[in-house]
Amino acid sequence: QVQVVESGGGLVQPGGSLKLSCTVSGSLSRINAMGWYRQAPGKQRELVAINTGGFTNYKDSVKGRFTISRDNAKNTVYLQMNSLEPEDTAVYYCNANVAVTGGPRRLDAWGEGTLVTVSS
């Protein structure tokens, strides 16, 4: 019903940059909040950045390095990641809270994740 597709992960050296993209499609009438989460080996999934349409918020450790942005016409959210550190290594997941076409139903849609590895 709702598809979430992420791209942009890969291997990068410390200090490098990557840009993640996430496109949402399907039978939806509105996208509310869109956010990026990540899960490192042996750790819990955590919020990295969120864009509600009205404001943005970031995990403290990525402030000044990561930027979340949206292109509402394309149902796409981006995460620009600069000055990457080994601690940023994780699977990054895109999340979108959407309203389904034809009714008041809302749901959280998740992507499969894209792996970001920061290593020399």
C-alpha positions as CSV (number, residue, x, y, z in Angstrom):
1,Q,0.0,0.0,0.0
2,V,2.8,2.4,0.9
3,Q,6.3,2.0,-0.3
4,V,9.4,3.5,1.3
5,V,12.7,3.3,-0.6
6,E,16.0,4.5,0.7
7,S,19.3,5.0,-1.1
8,G,22.7,6.6,-0.7
9,G,24.4,4.4,1.8
10,G,27.9,3.1,1.4
11,L,31.5,3.0,2.7
12,V,33.2,6.3,3.4
13,Q,36.3,7.4,5.3
14,P,36.2,9.4,8.5
15,G,35.6,13.1,7.6
16,G,33.8,12.2,4.4
17,S,30.2,12.9,3.4
18,L,27.2,11.0,2.2
19,K,23.7,12.0,1.2
20,L,20.8,9.6,1.9
21,S,17.5,9.8,0.0
22,C,14.1,8.4,0.9
23,T,11.1,8.4,-1.4
24,V,7.6,7.4,-0.3
25,S,4.9,6.3,-2.8
26,G,1.6,4.5,-2.8
27,S,-2.0,5.3,-1.8
28,L,-1.4,8.2,0.4
29,S,-2.9,11.6,0.6
30,R,-0.5,13.3,3.0
31,I,2.9,12.8,4.6
32,N,3.2,14.3,8.0
33,A,6.5,13.8,9.8
34,M,9.5,12.2,8.1
35,G,12.5,11.1,9.9
36,W,15.7,9.2,9.9
37,Y,16.7,6.5,12.4
38,R,19.7,4.4,12.8
39,Q,20.8,1.2,14.5
40,A,24.4,0.3,15.1
41,P,25.5,-3.3,15.9
42,G,24.6,-4.2,19.4
43,K,22.6,-1.0,20.0
44,Q,19.0,0.1,20.0
45,R,17.5,2.0,17.1
46,E,17.6,5.7,17.7
47,L,16.3,8.9,16.2
48,V,18.8,10.8,14.1
49,A,16.7,13.6,12.6
50,I,13.1,14.5,12.1
51,N,11.2,17.0,9.9
52,T,7.6,17.6,10.9
53,G,6.9,20.2,8.2
54,G,7.0,22.9,10.8
55,F,10.3,22.2,12.6
56,T,13.4,19.9,12.6
57,N,15.1,18.2,15.4
58,Y,18.4,16.3,15.6
59,K,20.2,13.9,17.9
60,D,22.8,16.0,19.8
61,S,25.8,14.2,18.4
62,V,24.9,15.0,14.8
63,K,24.0,18.6,15.2
64,G,26.1,20.8,12.9
65,R,27.1,17.8,10.8
66,F,23.8,16.4,9.5
67,T,21.0,18.2,7.7
68,I,17.5,16.9,7.0
69,S,15.4,18.4,4.2
70,R,12.2,17.6,2.3
71,D,10.9,17.9,-1.2
72,N,7.2,17.6,-0.6
73,A,6.4,17.5,-4.4
74,K,8.5,14.4,-4.7
75,N,7.5,12.8,-1.4
76,T,11.2,12.7,-0.6
77,V,13.3,13.3,2.4
78,Y,17.1,13.7,2.4
79,L,19.8,13.4,5.0
80,Q,23.1,15.2,4.2
81,M,25.8,13.8,6.4
82,N,29.1,15.6,6.7
83,S,32.2,15.1,8.8
84,L,31.3,11.5,9.3
85,E,32.8,9.6,12.2
86,P,33.2,5.8,12.9
87,E,30.5,6.2,15.5
88,D,28.0,7.0,12.7
89,T,28.3,3.5,11.3
90,A,24.8,2.0,11.3
91,V,21.9,0.9,9.2
92,Y,19.9,4.0,8.5
93,Y,16.1,3.7,8.3
94,C,13.6,6.2,6.8
95,N,10.3,6.6,8.6
96,A,7.2,8.5,7.3
97,N,3.9,9.1,9.1
98,V,1.3,9.1,6.3
99,A,-2.4,9.6,5.8
100,V,-3.9,6.9,3.5
101,T,-5.9,8.0,0.5
102,G,-9.7,7.8,1.0
103,G,-9.9,7.9,4.8
104,P,-8.6,9.2,8.1
105,R,-6.3,6.2,8.6
106,R,-2.7,7.0,9.3
107,L,0.3,4.7,9.6
108,D,4.0,4.7,10.1
109,A,5.8,3.4,7.0
110,W,9.4,2.1,7.3
111,G,12.1,1.5,4.7
112,E,14.3,-1.6,4.6
113,G,17.4,0.5,5.6
114,T,20.6,1.5,4.0
115,L,24.0,0.7,5.5
116,V,26.5,3.5,6.2
117,T,30.0,2.4,7.1
118,V,32.6,4.9,8.2
119,S,36.0,3.4,8.3
120,S,39.6,4.0,7.1
